[in-house]
Amino acid sequence: MNFGDRISIVPPRPPEKGSFPLDHLGECKVLVDRVLACMRKHEQQSRFCRLEFRDYLQCRMDKGLMQKEDFSKLDLDDPNKYKNVELGDKEKKEEDGFVAGVSRRNRKLVPETDSS
């Protein structure tokens, strides 16, 4: 049996939203660096870097490196949309300014009430 005779070629399909060429000329490199720095600063939590993502994608659209798209379809119409998302304990402490031992000291300073 020779299976070499029955090769079927599947025609290539273009991406749904057009091509996404690489930025070989580095036209948006500064903005990529800002996005990456923001992501590192916020421990890879993208909700804090929405403005940077928006600026980067706008640069790509302006330079013809991606198809123009409405930011509302990309969920980037309001950069502050997720800014007030409930923060975890660690994030709350970082935002308030965490000092080791203060919360324990404050618990000891609260007088205990005698309920007898």
N, C-alpha and C positions, 0 to 999 in steps of 0.2 A: 504494500500500500504506500502510495506517495501522497502525503498531505500537502506538499508544496504547490500543487496545482490549484488548490482550493483556498487561496488566500483572499480574504475579503478585506477591502480597504474601507475604513469608516471615514467619511469626509469630516474634516475638522470643523468645529463650530466656534464662532467668535464668542468672547465673553458677553454676558448679558448687558453690561453697562459700558461696553467698549473696552478699548485697551487701557492698560495702566502702565505706561512705559516708565522705565527707570529714569531717574534724574541724573543722567550722565554728566551734565554740565554743572551740577551742584547749584542750580538756581534757587532751590528752596532749602539748602543745607543748613543755613542759620536757624530756620524754623524747625527743622528736624532736631537739631541740637537742643532747642528750647523745649520741645516736647519730651525728649529723652531725659533732660535734666529735671523737668517737672515730675515725670514719672518716678525717677530715682528719689527725689525729695519727698514724695508722698507714698513711698513704698508700693509702687505699681498700681495705685488706685486712680484710675482714669477720671473719676468724677471731679477731681480737683484740677484737671488739666484740660478741661473742655475748651477754654479760650485758646490755648496753645494748639489744640487739634484743629479748631476752626480756622485759625490763621494759616496753619500748614496746608489744609485742604484748599483754602482760598488761593494760596500761592500756586498750588498745582493746577487749579482751574484757570487762573490768570495766565499761566505759562503754557497752557495747552497740554499739560501732562495728564489730565483726566477730564472726563466729560463734566460739563457744568451741571450742578445738581442743587436743588433748593435745600438749604440747611435744615428746614423743618423735616424733610424726608430723611435726613441723616441724624435726626434728633439732636441737632446742634443749633437750633434757632434761638435758644436762650442759654447763653453760657453759664448763667447763675442758677439754672434749673435744679441741679442736684447739690448746690452748695450747702443747703441747710438740711441735708439728709442726716438722720440720727447718727451721731458719732458713737463709736465704741468707747469703753472705759479708758483705754490707752490714748485714744485720740483726744478725749475730753481732758485728760490730765496734761497732755502736751499743749492743748490750746489754752488751758487755764494757767499753765506754768507749774510743772510738777516739782516739788521739793521733797526729797525722801524724808520720811518720818513725821511730816506735819500732820497727816490725817490721823496717825496713831496718837500723836500728842493731843490733838483736838478731841479725840474720843475720851481720853483720860480727864480732860478739863471739864467735861460735861458732868455736873453733879447727878448722882443717882438719886432717884426719888424713892422714898420708902412708902410703900403702899399699905402699911399696916394700920 
